[in-house]
Amino acid sequence: MKSYEKLLLENKAWAAEQQDADPEFFKRLQDQQAPEFLWIGCSDSRVPPNQITNTQPGEMFIHRNIANLVVNTDLNLLSVLQYAVEVLKVKHVIVCGHYGCGGVKAAMTNKSFGLIDNWLKEIKDVIRMHKEELDVIADDYQKFDRMVEINVKEQVLSLAKTTIIQHAWKNGHLPHLHGWVYGLKDGLIKPVCELVADSEIDPIYKFDNL
């Protein structure tokens, strides 16, 4: 049996198990999508959002990219964010990074990796902004872990700077923004920051005509 054929076989088994345990499961999913959370996470295959949060299909709207970045020119991310906030009315947006992130590690070097260099430039900008804090950390592993946390915090701030979030805060007072980091070593999630709705951000980023 080929590897991809095994995936199809496992799908049939999973669907049958769900149907046996809850005959209305697929009907509910088909008729309505009302997640409370938008998850912006890393594409890393070791960090599956539903499994590490023990959530079921339909409970979380999910967007993933390399190093869980919130880039203001990324139409994919912005489209997901707008749909989640304005249509699905999610109450929480979670940016979840993870220790051992290959994207962050690559950005901390001076090596070229090809096309992805253009994406990793966003992380390099974060490194530059926090160079003073990072330079005093002697241990490379601790510096790497700290950079993962800093990156998550900066992506949460990037969310707050979007017109999508600011418009939502001004009109509906939701969603809350969360920055988390997942540990590959122990499977635990560490909250590193939170911005409740209507949190203050630097005035230069605020729009007064939304």
N, C-alpha and C positions, 0 to 999 in steps of 0.2 A: 504494500500500500504506500502510495506517495504521501509526502508530508501534508500537502494541501488537501488531499482526499480525507486524511484523518480529521482535519478541521471540519469538513462538511459532515462527517460521521458524528463528531462530537456535538455539532450543532443540532442534529436530529435528536440525539440523546438528551441534550439540554432542553429542547423544546418539549419533548415528551414528558420530562420530569416536571417542568413548569405547569404543563397542562394537567398532569395528574394531581399535583399539589394544590393548584388553584385554577379551576376551569375557566374563571373569568379574567385571568391574568392578561392575556393578549387582547381581549376585547377592551379592557380598560386602557391599555396602551394605545390601541388603535383609535379610540374615541377622543382621547384628551392627552395633552402634554402640559403639565403644570408644575415644573420643577421649582424648588425654592432657591436653588443654588446655581450660579454659573461658576464653573471651574476652569481656570486658565492655568494649564500645567505644561510640563516638559514632555516632549515626544518620547523620551526614554522608555523603552519597553519594560523596564523594571518598576515603573511607577504607574500602575493601572488605577485610575481614580476610583472607580466603583468598588474595587476589591479592598483598597487600603482604607476606605471609609465605610465599608460594609453597607453600601447603598444599593438600591435596586434600580433596574431600568426605569426611567421616567422621573427619578428623583433629582437628577443633576444634568444640567446642560453643560456640554464639555467642548473646550477648545484647547488644542495642544500645539506647541511649536518648540523648536530647539531653544532651550534655556528659559522657557516660560516668559517671553518678552511681550511687553505692551508697547508697540511701535506706532506712532501717530500717523504713519504713512501705510500701514498694513491694512488694506481694505478687507481682507479676510477677517482679521481680528475685530476690526471696527464693526463689520456687518454682524458678526456673532454677538458682540456686545450690545449693539443697538436692538437687535431682535430679542435678546434675553431681557434687557431692561425695559424696553418700550412695549413689547408684545407679550412676552411671558411674565413680565412683572416680577422678576426674581428679587428676593429680599437680601441676598448676600452674593457678593462676587469675591471669589477666593483665588488669589495667585499663589500657587504652590510650587516651590522649587524643591530641589533635593540635594543633599550632600553627595559629593562625588559626581556632580554634573559635568559631563564632557564638554559642553558648550562653554561653561564658565572657565573650566580648566584651560581650554584652547585659547580663550580670549586673554588669559593671564600670561601667555607666552608671546614671543615675537615671530613665531612660525606662521607661514602662509599655508592655508588649507584649501585654497581655491575659491569657488563661488561663495562659500559660506563666510569668507572673510568679511563680506559686505554686511552680513547679518550680525556677526560677532562684533562689529564696530560699535554697536549699541552698548554692549557690555564693556568694551574698552573705554567708552565715555564715562561709564559708571566708575570704573577703576581709576581713571584720571581724577574724577571729582572727589574720590575718597582715598587718594594716594597717601595723604599724611597719616591717616589711621592705619592703613594697611602696612605701611613701611615700618612701623614700630613692632609689628608681629614677626618675631624671629622664626618661629616654627612654620614651615611651609604648609603642613597639613592644617594647622589652625588658621593660617591666612586664607587658605582655600575655603575652609568652612565659613569663615567670616565673610568672604566675598560672596558666597552663595546667599547668605542672609541679607547682605547689603543690596544685592541685586534684586531680591524679592521686594524689599522695602521701596526701592526706586521704581519698580514696576507698579506697585500699589499707588505711589504718587503720580505716576504717569496716567493711571486710570482716572484719578481725581482731576487731572488737568483736561480730560476730554470734555467736549461739549455735551456728549451723551450723558455722562455722570452728573455734570453740573446742572444740566436741564432737569434730570430726574430729581436731584436733591432740591432744586428750587420749587418743583411742582408736586412732588410726592413724598419727599423726605426719605426715600430709599433708592438704592440699596446701601447696606454697609459693606465696606471693603476690608478684606482680611489678607494678611501675608503669612504664609505658612512654609515650613521646610520639613520635608520628609527624610527620615533616616533610613538608608539602605541597610545599615548594620542591625537595627533593632525593630524596624517597621513602624516606628512611632513618628507622629507629626508634632512639630514644635511651632506654636504660634510665635511670630516675631514682631508683628505690628498689626494695628487695626485703625481704620478711619471710620468712625460712625458717620451716618448721613449728616450733611451740613458742616462737616469738619472744615476748619479754616486752612486754607492753603495760601501760598505767597500771592499777594494781590495782583502781581503782574500776569498770573495765569487765570485770573477770574474774569468771567464775562458778565457784564451787568445788563445785557439786553436780551437774555435768553427768555 
